[in-house]
Amino acid sequence: MNALRQARDLSSSAASPPLAETVVDDFIRDGAHLFDQPIDQHACADLLGRIRATRDFGASLFLSEEEFDADPQYTGVNPRPGRNLLERFEDRLGFVEHDPQLVGGITALLGPDYEILNKKVVCGVPAGAVPGWLKERILGNPVNNLGAYVRPQYRDVTYFYGIDFHQDLIDYKAREADFITLYIYLHPVSRADAPLYLLEGSHVLGGAVFPHNLTRIGDTDWLYRNGEHGDVVARQKVLTGDTGFAAIWHACTLHGTQPGAADHERISLRYLIAKKHAGPTGMDAVNATLKGPLSMTSTRADLAADGSAAIKSNTVLKA
């Protein structure tokens, strides 16, 4: 409790005590915090329009089957520095990065001098946009990141067609879980729009190798096991919301999404934000409650040597 009290004192200059306490308490209990108020909806709509103006988010995104088979590439197909659509709109992201509510919540967890590790546009691709040949190939895959099948000029965005429950620690071998994810919907997201499914409380078992050991035990509950680190009943939360909906979660919190059922794409922003502060923070208090590891040397067991899917399993489809 002393670490938590110190963290709250540290964050008081950037966030009112009620917000700081709520965010840290929510992370300890749920591994996530959903912000009460949407961020600037006009700015969200403006950015959304600019993103959509850069391309048609339909079938023209994709290579033909013949083009893909001529040179299959499963790695190096995600946004990166120099190939990231948000770099075009850097001067329009202040409504996110300087929003008092977001800054206050993030500061409560990471301290006042946190750093942005990564930010990008994420697109949930609707079923109608995915070519038939591609649907057949990826059916049942645990991670349907479509970057490998997208034309190279469009790989400045991450495209998904459903992704199984996973931790964001999956992309950071040997890094401690000292970072959080910030996710923002740029338009209203209903159950048909590939909303995120988040398993509240799953973070308490720490890092685990993907895919994860999950058993459905009710309408909204899952039994989650992490080997010698035990098990926990995690409550499923479907993150639907209006334009400007914002949420943050722990690097060990399980989340995923089903393929979109709507006739349009779901466009969102995803930030990974890390602690730099040398002193105690809210994240230290959160991590002190975890029963499992904060880092792993191996994070996934679902890929072949070339980066293609090596297993057929997708638990989130049962959600």
N, C-alpha and C positions, 0 to 999 in steps of 0.2 A: 504493500500500500504506500510505503514511502516513495518508491519510484514513481508511482502514479501521481502522488501529490506534487512531487517535484516537476513532473511533466506538465501538469496543469498550471503550476505557477509560471513555468517557462513560457507557455503559450498565451498567457493572459494579455500580453501586449498586442497580440495580433488577432485574438478572438475573444469574445465575451466568455466569461467562465461557463455559462450554461452550454454554449456550443462546444467548447473544448471538452467539457466533461461528457457531454452526450456522445461526441464522436469517439473518444477513447473507450467509453463504456460499451458503445455499440460494437467496436472492434474486438474488445475482449469477449463479449458474449456471442456476436454473430459473425465476426470477421468481415464486416461491411458496415457502411453507413449510407443511407439514402437521404439526400438533401431535401428539406421540406419545400423549398421554393425553386422553380425553374430559373435558369440563368436567362439572360437577355434574349427574349424570343425573336425580336426583330433582327438582331444580329445573327441568330441561328438561321433564320429564314434567308437572310442575305447571303451568308456563306453557303448554305445549301444550294441556292440558285447558281452561284458561281461554280460550285463543284459540278453540278449537273450540266452546266454549259460546256464543260471540258470534253464530254463524250456522251455517247448513247450507252446507257447501262443495260444493254440488251444482248442479243446473240452475237452482234458484231464485235463484242469484246474478245471472243474466243477464236483460237486457231481451229482450223479444220482437223479432222481426224488424221488425214494424210500429212498435214503440216506438223502436227505434234509427233507422230510416229517417225517422221524423218529425222528428228533431233530432240528426243525427250529430255527435258531438264526439270528436275524436281527440287533442286536447291538454288539459292541465289535469286529467287523470284519474288521476294517481298520488297516493299519500299525500303530504301536505304538513302544515306546522304547523297544528294545529287539526283536522286530519283524518288522524290517524295512530294506528292501533290501539295501538301500543306506548306512546303517551302514557297510556293507561289503566293500564299495568302498569309505570310508571317505577320504582315502589318495589320491584319484583321482579326488576330486571335486574342487581343486584349480583353475582350468580353469574357473569355474563359480564364486567361492566366492572371487577370487582375480582379476577378469577381470577388468581392469581400467575403461572401459566404464560403466559396471554395478555398480561398487563401486561408481563411480562419480554420476550416476543418483540416486542411492539409498541414498547416503549421502546428496544430494540436498534436498531430501524430509524428511529424518529422522534424520539428524545430523550424526556426525562421529562415534558415539558409538552405532549404532543400533545392535539389536540382532535377531538371527534366531529362530523363534518360532517352525517351523516345516519344514521338507523337506522330499520329498518322490518321488517315481516313480509313474507316472499315466499312465495307459494303456487304450486306447480306443479299445475295443474288436470288431473285425469285425463280421458281421452278420453270416458268415460261421462257426464261432467258438462257437456261442451260441446255446445250444441244443434246439430243437423244443419245448419241454415241457416248457422250461424256457421263450422262446419268448412269448408263449401264456399267461403266468402268468403276465409278466411285461408290456404287450402291453398297452400303454397309460399312464403308470406311469410317474409322473413328474421327479422323481429322480431314474434313473436306476443304482444305485451303486450295483455292482454284488457281493460284498464281502460276502454276506450271502450265496451265492450259490457256492462259490469257496472252494476247498478243503483247510482245515486249514493250511497245510504247505505252501500254496501259498498266504496267506493273508498278506504278507509283501509288497504288491503292492496294490494300489487302482485301481480297474477295473470299467470302465463305459461303458454303452451301451446307450449313449445319456443322457443328463441332461438338464432340462428346465432352462430358464433364472433365475439366482439367484445371490445373493451377497455372498461374502466370509465371511461376518459378520454372516451368517447363523449358523456357528458352534461356535459362541462366544457370548452367552447370557451375557448381562450386561457389556460387554467389550466395551470400546470406540473404534471407528474406527481409531486407531493410528498405524495401520499396513497396509502393501501392499502385493500384490502377485507378485512374479516373476515366469514367465513361460518360459520354454525353450524346443524347439523341437530338438530332437536328430537325426532326419532324415528329409528329405523334406516332407512337409505336403501340400497336394492339397485339393480341395473341397471334394474329395472322401475319405479323410483320417480323418474324424471326426474333422475338424478344429474348433477352438473356434469361436463363434459368440459373439461379444462384442457390447454393446449398448452405444455409445459415448454420454456423457452428462447425463446419467441416475443417476450418483452419486449425482447430485445436490439436489435431494429430500431426501437424507439421508437414514437412515435405514428403512426397511419396512419388514413386515411379508411375508414370502414365502407361497404360490405362489403369483406372482405379477400381478398387473392389467395392462395388455398390450393390445393394439389394433393396428393392422397393418394398416397403412394409406398410404402406397406407396411401391415402390419397395425396398426401403432401410430404410424407416422411421417407427417408432413406437410411438404411443401416450402412455406415461407412466404416471399413476396416483398413488399418494400416499396419499389418504385420504385428511385430512385437510391441508397437506403440499403442495398441488397443483399438477400440472401436467407439463410435459415437452415433447417436441418432441425429441426423441433420434435417432441418426443415427446408423444403423447397420453396423458394420465393421467385415468382415470375415478374421480371422487371418491365412492366408496361408503363407508359408515361406519355406526357404531352411534350410538345416542343420545348427543348431546354432542360429536360429531365437529366439529372446528374447523380451519379453514385460513385463511391470509392470502395475498394475492397483490398484485403490482404493478399500477398503473393501466394499464400497457401490455401486460399478459399476456392473451393471447387465451383465452377460455373461452366455453362455451355449453351448451345442454342440448336434448335431444330431447323431444318430447311424452311425457308419462307413460303407461306401459303398465299400471300397476297400477289397482286399482279404488278407490283412495283418493287424496286429495290429499297433496302433499309440502309440509310446513310448515317453514320455515327462518327464521333471522334474518340480516339483512345490515346490516353497519356499514361506513360509509366514514369513515376516520380519517386526519387530516392532521397534518403536521409544523408546529410553532410555534417550535421551538427555534432560536435564532439561530446557534448554533455548529455544528460538524460533527456529522453523524449517520451512522448506517449507510446511510440512504437516499442521502446524498450519494455514498458510496462505490459504491453500486449504480448510481446514475444516471451516474456517471463512466464506466461500462463500456458504456453504450448507444451504438449507432451511428446512431440516428435522432433525430428531434426529441422534446423533452420536453413540448411544447405545440403546439397547432394552432388556427388560426382557424376551420377547418371540420372537422367530425368525422364527418359522415355524408352519403351521397349516395343514400339509399334512400327518402326521403320526398317526397311531393308538398307543395304549398304549404299544404294544409289539415292536414298531419300524417299523412295516410293513406299506406299502402305504395305506392310507385311502381314497384317491381320485384318479380319473382318469382324468388327464388334463395335456397337454404338449404343451405350446405355441411355443417353439422353432421349433417344427415340421412344423410350418407354415412359417418359415424363408426362 
